[in-house]
């Protein structure tokens, strides 16, 4: 079980495309390295960040 979890984390983290998980409130729960590069944000900035910049388009 531990090995499969490590494999999953490595697959997510080092994927050649950006992955992020967004919660029901539109906030980022997790993001991989490529995703943070695409958003031009440090990972710590993106986590809990709000991807919706215009409240008219959210919710």
C-alpha positions, 0 to 999 in steps of 0.5 A: 500500500505504501509503495502505491501511494508513493507512486501516485504522489510521484505521478501527480507531482512530476506529471508533464501537465498541470494538475490541481484539485479545487474544492467546492468553494473554488479554492485550490487544495493541492497543485503539482509543480507544472500547475504552479508554473502554468499559473506563475505562482509559488505552490504556497501562494496557490494553495487555498488561493481563489481561482475565481477573480471575478465574483460574477463568474463564480458560484 
